[in-house]
């Protein structure tokens, strides 16, 4: 692994001190840990009243898409990671 790759992985997946079961995903495999349940938790554990970010896409809109096609949202999340 290169120095830059280690730096980027450390910044995007910081070590969780105090959690003995935490481990950094192997290079190029972080997307494999994303599951339907993790995406659902991330989506529905947030307040639906949050202000949209620069992309103008609110949790409410993504939640509507979730109901339309769970598979597509999970695939998009994996691709983004």
C-alpha positions in Angstrom: 0.0 0.0 0.0 1.3 3.5 -0.8 1.7 6.3 1.7 -1.1 8.3 0.1 -3.5 5.3 0.2 -2.8 4.8 3.9 -3.4 8.4 4.5 -6.7 8.5 2.6 -7.9 5.2 4.2 -7.0 6.6 7.7 -8.9 9.8 7.0 -12.0 8.2 5.6 -12.1 5.3 8.1 -10.5 6.6 11.3 -9.6 4.1 13.9 -12.2 3.7 16.6 -10.2 3.7 19.8 -11.8 1.6 22.5 -13.7 -0.8 20.2 -11.8 -4.1 20.2 -13.9 -5.4 17.3 -13.2 -2.5 15.0 -11.0 -3.1 12.0 -10.1 -1.1 9.0 -11.6 -2.6 5.8 -9.0 -4.0 3.4 -8.0 -1.7 0.5 -10.7 -1.6 -2.3 -13.1 -3.6 -0.2 -15.0 -1.1 2.0 -18.0 -1.2 -0.3 -18.5 -4.9 0.5 -19.4 -4.1 4.1 -22.4 -2.0 3.1 -25.6 -3.9 3.6 -29.3 -3.2 3.1 -29.6 -2.8 6.9 -26.7 -0.3 7.2 -28.1 1.9 4.5 -31.6 1.7 6.0 -30.2 2.7 9.5 -28.3 5.6 8.0 -31.3 6.8 6.1 -34.0 6.5 8.8 -32.0 7.3 11.9 -31.6 10.9 10.7 -34.1 13.6 11.2 -36.3 14.1 8.2 -36.3 17.8 8.8 -32.6 18.4 8.0 -31.8 21.1 5.4 -30.5 19.6 2.1 -26.9 20.0 1.4 -25.3 21.4 -1.8 -26.9 18.7 -3.9 -30.3 19.9 -2.7 -31.3 16.3 -2.0 -33.1 15.9 1.3 -33.5 12.7 3.5 -37.2 12.9 2.6 -36.5 12.6 -1.1 -34.0 9.7 -0.6 -36.5 8.0 1.7 -39.1 8.2 -1.1 -36.6 6.7 -3.5 -35.9 4.0 -0.9 -39.6 2.9 -1.0 -39.4 2.9 -4.8 -36.2 0.8 -5.2 -34.2 -0.4 -2.2 -31.8 -2.2 -4.5 -30.9 0.9 -6.5 -30.2 3.0 -3.3 -27.9 0.2 -1.9 -26.1 -0.1 -5.2 -25.6 3.7 -5.4 -24.3 3.8 -1.9 -21.8 1.0 -2.6 -20.7 2.8 -5.8 -20.2 6.0 -3.9 -18.0 4.3 -1.3 
